[in-house]
Amino acid sequence: MSDLQKKNAGEAAAAYVEGGMVVGLGTGSTAAWFVKALAARNLPDLRCVPTSERTADLARELGLTLSTLEDTPKIDLTVDGADEIGPGLALIKGGGAALLREKLVWEASARCICIADAAKVVPALGTFPLPIEVVAFGHKTTANRIADVLADHDIASPARVREAERGLIRTDGGNLIYDAACKLIADPARLAADLKSLTGVVEHGLFLDLTDLAVIGTNEGFETLNP
C-alpha cells in the first residue's frame, strides 16, 4: 500500500502550489508523484527548480517550466520526500543520492513541505542509514574521520560507501555517498555539526529545522503533521 500512500501524499501537496510560484521539486519516488500531480494542475507562470537530473527529466517531459537556483535564488515552496521523519519533523534524506542539491534548494525556500508514506514516520531517527556525501578524492581517509565521529556518538558501525553493479554511486555533482547504519541518533543536531566540520564531507542527510509541514499519505487519503 506504500505506493498508494505516496501517490496520495504527492497529490495532496500539489494543492499547496499556486500560479506564479517558484517551486522546488524534490527527488525520489514520492516526489515523482508530486511532480506528476503538479503538472496535471497546469498552473500559470510556474517555475520549477529540480533537485536532481532525474527530477529535471521528469518535469521537462511533463511540460513544466524549469529554472535554476542561479536564476531563481528565492524559492516560494519546496516539496520533497524523506527517508525518515522524526520528532519535530527532523528528517533523514539522501536515499536517492541527491542530498546536497536537495539541501541547497530547501535552504533557499520560504517554505518546505515533506511528503511521505506512513512508514516513514518514526519515534527517533537512525534506523534508515544516514547518507553522507563526500569528495571522491581521498574518500577512504574521509571515511576514517567519519568513523571517529560516529564512534564519539556511540555508533559502532563504520559508514560504507554506496555501490551498485556498475561501481561506486556518484551524485550529480560527482561526489560519493557513504551510508552510516546509526540505528539510533541520540543527538541529531550535534551529529550534524560534527559531520559537517569534517574536511572531505560535502553534506549529510540530516535535515533539521527545515520542514514547515509534513503531508503523510494514508490508504484513505492523507494527514498533516506540524513541527
Secondary structure as UniProt FT lines:
FT   HELIX           2..14
FT   TURN            15..16
FT   TURN            19..20
FT   STRAND          22..25
FT   HELIX           29..41
FT   TURN            44..45
FT   STRAND          47..50
FT   HELIX           53..61
FT   TURN            62..63
FT   TURN            69..71
FT   STRAND          77..81
FT   STRAND          84..85
FT   HELIX           87..89
FT   STRAND          91..92
FT   TURN            95..96
FT   HELIX           99..107
FT   STRAND          112..117
FT   HELIX           118..120
FT   STRAND          130..134
FT   TURN            137..138
FT   HELIX           139..152
FT   TURN            153..154
FT   STRAND          160..161
FT   STRAND          163..164
FT   TURN            165..166
FT   STRAND          167..168
FT   TURN            172..173
FT   STRAND          176..180
FT   HELIX           188..196
FT   TURN            199..200
FT   STRAND          201..204
FT   STRAND          206..207
FT   STRAND          213..217
FT   STRAND          222..225
//
